Amino acid sequence: MSESRAAGDDRRWLAAAASLAARGWPLSHPNPAVGAIIVAGGRVVGQGWTCAGGRPHAEAVALAQAGSAAAGATLYVTLEPCAHRSVRGPACADLIAASGLARVVVGCGDPDSRTAGQGLARIRAAGIAADLVPSPEVAASLSGYLSLRRRGRPEVTLKLATSLDGCIALAGGESQWITGDVARAHTHAMRAKADAILVGGGTLRADSPRLDVRLPGLEPRSPQRWVLTRGDAPAGWRALPSPAAITAMGDVQHLFVEGGAGAAAAFLAAGLVDRILLYRAPIVIGGGLPGIAQIGLARLADAHGQWCIADRRQLGSDSLDVYTRAPCSPA
């Protein structure tokens, strides 16, 4: 097999492993959602993703499924296999070392100091070839975990649902519903991918939002509920005194900021928004409440070059634009 073809196969299998990983999130919390595929002779002989509660790990599931077929095969795994034992199971690097695998391909090194290169080193010490092949699909699948480990805070997604003229409600406060059923269902699917959701204190007092997931079969994936307030949080909620305090949210990897205008402005002004989901309904309100409050912008020039369009789709009569922080990766 040519070197270019082999590299292409590595990228393809890692992308497939990243797709598997998506099945584990957010039920794998507090662990990252990892995907693993074992390939022998071009055929999948084992696969897995991190299970609910974080155990067993993806590699352990894939190895158990492959059984003796793992001998001489290649393991594709999105995150570097862990090198530390825990009360819940052995280190995946040790399982792999004893598996008979011929090769391991890893899509992302683990920044956790308990592993950080040690997993790959232990696998190589067992005589198994181990390669680190960076993959954009893998990086995207681990974005929340990598943010928490590298930046000390969760990945933040800001959701806005507005009219064409950027309003989230009438001047008197009426806001249900600006977008239609399809867009709202998509929002619930996005909630199901977060492990914490946040609104401002004003939104909580005015709307008493449930912030749960109301899609059949996904109700157990309703995220933790947080409110941006300097006072005490009501029962069933957790308080965040300021956006800067997201560094103290524990093991939260994905934070979904859903409302209102003040909370959106606070996170944007602090430079803590990584992604924006902008749902727009084909209506004009005129003079309504804006989706984002003042963020202290002094010059129009400072507003340019901050965001890139990453996705665009139609949701019934509404549209969704997804923006990520610039500079954007090439398509």
C-alpha positions in Angstrom: 0.0 0.0 0.0 1.3 3.5 -0.9 2.2 5.9 1.9 -0.5 8.4 0.7 -3.2 5.7 0.6 -2.2 4.5 4.1 -2.4 8.1 5.4 -5.8 8.4 3.8 -7.0 5.2 5.4 -5.8 6.5 8.8 -7.7 9.7 8.4 -10.8 7.9 7.3 -10.9 5.4 10.2 -10.2 8.2 12.7 -13.1 10.2 11.3 -15.3 7.1 11.7 -14.1 6.7 15.3 -15.0 10.4 15.9 -18.5 9.6 14.7 -18.7 6.8 17.1 -17.6 9.0 20.0 -20.6 11.3 19.4 -22.8 8.4 20.6 -21.3 8.6 24.0 -21.7 12.3 24.7 -22.9 13.6 27.1 -23.6 10.4 28.9 -19.9 9.7 29.2 -19.6 12.7 31.6 -17.4 13.4 33.5 -15.1 11.5 31.1 -14.5 12.7 27.5 -16.5 10.8 24.8 -13.9 8.7 23.0 -14.4 6.4 19.9 -12.4 3.3 19.0 -12.4 1.0 16.0 -10.3 -2.1 15.5 -9.6 -3.0 11.9 -8.1 -6.2 10.5 -7.7 -6.8 6.8 -9.8 -3.8 6.0 -12.7 -5.1 8.1 -14.0 -3.8 11.4 -13.6 -6.5 14.1 -14.4 -4.4 17.1 -15.7 -0.9 18.0 -16.8 1.0 21.0 -17.3 4.4 22.6 -17.1 5.6 26.2 -20.0 4.3 28.1 -22.4 6.1 30.5 -20.6 7.5 33.5 -17.2 7.2 31.8 -16.7 3.4 32.1 -15.8 1.2 30.4 -13.6 3.2 28.1 -14.0 3.0 24.3 -10.8 0.9 23.9 -11.9 -1.7 26.4 -15.3 -2.1 24.7 -13.7 -2.5 21.3 -11.1 -5.0 22.5 -13.7 -7.1 24.2 -15.8 -7.1 21.0 -12.8 -8.0 18.9 -11.5 -10.8 21.1 -8.8 -12.9 19.5 -9.3 -11.0 16.2 -7.4 -8.1 17.7 -4.2 -10.0 17.2 -2.2 -8.3 14.4 -5.0 -5.7 13.9 -4.9 -1.9 14.0 -6.7 0.2 16.7 -8.0 3.6 15.7 -8.8 5.7 18.8 -9.7 9.4 19.0 -7.8 10.2 22.3 -4.5 8.8 23.6 -5.2 5.7 25.7 -5.1 6.5 29.4 -2.0 5.5 31.3 -3.4 5.7 34.9 -5.3 3.1 36.8 -8.4 3.9 38.7 -10.7 2.1 41.1 -13.1 1.6 38.1 -10.7 -0.2 35.8 -7.2 -0.7 34.5 -5.3 1.7 32.3 -6.3 1.4 28.6 -2.6 1.5 27.7 -2.0 -1.6 29.7 -5.0 -3.4 28.1 -3.6 -2.5 24.7 -0.1 -3.6 25.6 -1.4 -7.1 26.3 -3.9 -7.3 23.4 -1.7 -8.5 20.6 -2.5 -5.5 18.4 0.1 -4.6 15.8 -0.6 -0.9 15.6 -2.4 1.9 17.3 -3.4 5.2 15.6 -4.3 8.1 17.9 -6.2 11.2 16.7 -5.3 13.4 19.6 -2.8 13.4 22.5 -4.3 13.6 26.0 -3.4 16.8 27.8 -4.3 15.2 31.1 -1.0 15.1 33.0 -1.7 11.5 34.2 -1.4 10.4 30.5 0.2 13.2 28.3 2.4 11.0 26.2 2.8 8.2 28.7 0.0 6.2 27.1 1.7 6.2 23.7 5.1 5.5 25.4 3.7 2.5 27.2 2.2 1.0 24.1 5.4 1.4 22.1 7.4 -0.2 25.0 5.2 -3.3 24.5 6.4 -3.5 20.9 3.3 -2.1 19.3 3.6 0.6 16.6 1.8 3.7 17.8 1.3 6.8 15.6 -0.3 10.2 16.5 -2.2 11.4 13.4 -4.0 14.8 14.1 -7.5 14.8 12.8 -9.9 17.8 12.5 -12.9 15.5 13.1 -11.3 14.1 16.2 -10.4 17.6 17.5 -14.0 18.7 17.0 -15.4 15.6 18.8 -13.2 16.4 21.8 -13.6 20.2 21.8 -15.2 20.5 25.2 -12.7 18.2 26.9 -9.7 19.9 25.2 -11.0 23.3 26.2 -11.4 22.2 29.8 -7.9 20.7 30.0 -6.0 23.4 28.0 -7.9 26.5 29.0 -9.4 25.5 32.3 -13.0 26.3 31.2 -15.8 24.6 29.2 -16.4 25.2 25.5 -19.2 27.8 25.3 -22.0 27.8 22.8 -24.3 30.9 22.6 -27.7 30.2 21.3 -29.8 33.1 19.9 -33.4 32.8 18.4 -34.3 36.1 16.7 -36.5 37.8 14.2 -34.9 39.0 11.0 -34.2 42.3 12.7 -32.5 40.7 15.6 -35.2 40.9 18.2 -35.9 38.1 20.8 -39.3 39.5 22.0 -41.8 42.2 21.6 -41.1 45.4 23.5 -43.5 44.2 26.1 -41.6 40.9 26.6 -43.8 38.4 24.6 -41.4 35.9 23.1 -43.3 32.6 22.6 -42.7 31.6 20.0 -40.4 33.4 17.5 -39.1 30.2 15.8 -41.1 27.2 14.7 -41.4 23.6 15.7 -38.4 22.3 13.7 -36.0 25.0 15.0 -37.1 24.4 18.5 -36.6 20.7 18.2 -33.1 21.3 16.9 -32.4 23.5 19.9 -33.5 20.6 22.2 -31.1 18.3 20.3 -28.3 20.8 20.9 -29.3 20.9 24.6 -28.9 17.2 24.7 -25.2 17.6 23.7 -24.4 19.9 26.5 -23.8 19.0 30.1 -24.7 22.5 31.4 -27.1 25.2 30.3 -27.2 28.7 31.5 -29.6 31.7 31.4 -29.5 35.1 33.0 -31.2 36.0 36.2 -33.7 38.2 34.4 -34.7 35.4 32.0 -35.2 33.0 34.9 -37.4 35.5 36.8 -39.4 36.5 33.8 -39.9 33.1 32.0 -39.2 30.4 34.6 -37.7 28.3 31.8 -37.5 24.5 32.2 -34.3 24.2 30.1 -34.8 20.4 29.8 -34.7 18.2 26.7 -38.2 17.5 25.4 -37.4 15.0 22.6 -38.6 11.4 22.9 -35.9 9.2 24.2 -33.5 12.0 25.0 -35.2 13.3 28.2 -32.4 11.8 30.4 -29.9 14.0 28.7 -31.3 17.2 30.1 -28.2 19.2 31.3 -27.4 20.8 34.6 -29.2 24.2 35.0 -27.2 27.3 35.8 -28.2 30.9 36.2 -26.0 34.0 35.9 -26.7 35.9 39.1 -24.8 37.3 42.1 -27.5 36.0 44.4 -28.4 32.5 45.5 -29.8 30.1 42.9 -33.3 28.6 43.4 -33.7 24.9 44.1 -32.6 22.8 41.2 -30.3 25.5 39.9 -26.6 26.4 40.3 -25.4 30.0 40.4 -22.6 31.6 38.4 -21.7 35.1 39.6 -20.0 36.1 36.4 -18.8 34.6 33.1 -15.3 34.6 34.4 -16.4 32.1 37.0 -16.9 29.4 34.4 -13.4 28.3 35.4 -15.0 27.0 38.6 -17.7 24.9 37.0 -16.0 21.7 37.9 -15.9 19.0 35.2 -18.4 20.8 32.8 -17.0 20.5 29.3 -19.8 21.9 27.2 -21.8 25.0 28.4 -24.9 26.1 26.4 -25.8 29.8 27.0 -29.4 30.2 26.0 -30.6 33.6 27.3 -31.2 36.4 27.6 -29.7 39.6 26.1 -27.7 40.4 29.2 -26.2 37.0 29.6 -25.3 36.9 25.9 -23.6 40.3 26.1 -21.7 39.4 29.3 -20.2 36.2 27.7 -19.4 38.0 24.4 -17.8 41.0 26.1 -15.7 38.6 28.2 -14.5 36.9 25.0 -15.8 33.5 26.3 -18.1 32.5 23.4 -16.6 29.8 21.1 -19.6 29.2 18.9 -22.9 30.9 18.1 -26.0 29.2 17.0 -28.2 31.9 15.3 -31.7 30.7 14.6 -33.7 33.3 12.6 -37.4 33.4 11.9 -38.8 35.0 8.7 -40.5 37.7 10.7 -39.9 41.4 11.5 -40.8 42.8 14.9 -39.5 46.3 14.8 -38.7 48.1 18.1 -38.6 44.8 20.0 -36.1 43.6 22.6 -32.6 43.0 21.1 -31.0 39.6 21.3 -27.8 41.0 22.7 -27.3 43.9 25.1 -24.5 46.4 24.9 -21.0 44.8 24.9 -19.0 48.0 25.2 -17.8 48.2 21.6 -16.1 51.5 21.0 -15.3 51.2 17.2 -17.1 49.4 14.4 -13.7 48.2 13.1 -13.4 46.1 16.3 -16.4 44.1 15.4 -15.0 42.8 12.1 -13.0 39.6 11.7 -14.1 37.8 14.9 -16.5 35.2 13.5 -16.6 32.7 10.6 -19.6 30.9 9.2 -19.2 27.2 9.9 -22.6 25.8 8.9 -25.9 27.1 7.4 -29.1 25.2 7.1 -32.9 25.5 6.7 -35.1 24.3 9.6 -38.6 24.5 8.4 -39.4 28.1 7.7 -36.5 29.2 9.9 -32.8 29.3 9.2 -29.8 28.4 11.3 -26.3 29.9 10.9 -23.4 28.5 13.0 -20.5 30.8 13.6 -17.1 29.9 15.2 -14.3 32.1 16.3 -11.9 33.3 13.6 -9.5 32.3 12.2 -11.5 29.5 10.7 -10.1 26.2 9.5 -10.2 25.7 5.8 -13.2 23.8 4.5 
